[in-house]
Amino acid sequence: MTNIVFIAKTNLNNDGRILNQIKILNEVNYGKIKFDFILLPDKPVNISLDSNVEIHEINPLVRNSKILRPLIVLEFTFRALMKLIKLKPKVIHTQDFAVVLPVYIYKKFIRRKTILIYDDHEMPNENESFQYRILQRFERKLMKIADAVIYANSERQEILDKELGLSKSSYFLNLPYFEVVNDDSSKLSIDLQKKLNAIKLVKTEGGKVVIHQGALEEERGREKLAVLSSKLVGSQYRIVLLGISRQEFDAFLTQYQLSEDAFIFVGSVPYQSLDLFWQLGDIAVVMYLPTYINNRLCAPNRYFIALKNCIPTLVNKDNPVLFNFTNKYNSGFYIEDIEDVKKLDQVANHKYQSEVLSILKEEEINKFLSVYENFI
């Protein structure tokens, strides 16, 4: 049996990329592999994984302190390194830069024969902190000694392969590979059930739903979303906000002097239940401004969730990845061109091929499994 260690700093409950990778490997190799997951959790794990996945949480004595962050990194590095020495994995699948230090030390100085797969989720932006730049330096070193590197998309692969002189690489799009686990709205919290029912009422009364998932940050088109919402007051359209706090929503309304009538605030939704809300969408808004390179080359999961549900998307023109996807799959329009509700009606009525995602999923699964085929 092949022992694979996944190591990551994440909120595993909502990390679709990692959960999908484990499930893909298990569907083909269940009984042949065992996963040990060394996890620096952003939030307590409250989901169930397959029986061959054992989670080893590392909770530093102090978290969320900028002043003590170097000590947190050192504590995690030491404890993760001790765990790797004990587990002696055949394969280490390292998920992004936050956990590179213990893996680099283990691979470079302790067990060089260990197979290392590095999963590069994000590219560093030009304005990162000093500590981030240090980790980035070790990330680059780790990528050069890795047996395989997996990028988030082909655009990042092209740039970093050229920069680092890499050849053993692939990419894995962050698609919704599997059906949701929880398709029963009665399993939602009472608050989320009420919000889901409010969205259904809008639909029942002939209204249209615009889905926006994720933080209301400047780099995610905060101002463009505010401009769009100002055009919807008094119309049949409501913007549904997923994945933000009430405090963020209130600050957004105040900053741009917006009417709450244009929105339905939902907040955080468990990963397994997201589709209950997305299935009610008529339009999805997915934006990343090109100010920094990571945002410029971003292929967010939200775009592919819209693709899965055949929901036309509004993206920003100046993001090359989203622009190319929109043109390639004829999946939507550009938010800069939406002058009024009539234009939005054209978006809501747009239809495109439903098999696009199925073809993409098959390609990506085969590509991902090919990375592992020589290691299991």
Secondary structure as UniProt FT lines:
FT   STRAND          2..10
FT   HELIX           12..14
FT   HELIX           16..29
FT   TURN            31..32
FT   STRAND          33..41
FT   TURN            51..52
FT   STRAND          53..57
FT   TURN            67..68
FT   HELIX           69..87
FT   STRAND          91..95
FT   HELIX           97..99
FT   HELIX           100..105
FT   HELIX           106..110
FT   TURN            112..113
FT   STRAND          115..120
FT   TURN            126..127
FT   HELIX           130..145
FT   STRAND          148..151
FT   HELIX           154..164
FT   STRAND          169..171
FT   HELIX           185..187
FT   HELIX           190..204
FT   TURN            205..206
FT   STRAND          208..213
FT   HELIX           218..220
FT   HELIX           222..230
FT   TURN            231..234
FT   STRAND          237..242
FT   HELIX           246..256
FT   HELIX           260..262
FT   STRAND          263..267
FT   HELIX           271..273
FT   HELIX           274..278
FT   TURN            279..280
FT   STRAND          283..285
FT   TURN            290..291
FT   HELIX           293..296
FT   HELIX           301..308
FT   TURN            309..310
FT   STRAND          313..315
FT   TURN            317..318
FT   HELIX           320..329
FT   STRAND          332..334
FT   HELIX           335..337
FT   HELIX           341..348
FT   TURN            354..355
FT   HELIX           356..372
FT   TURN            373..375
//
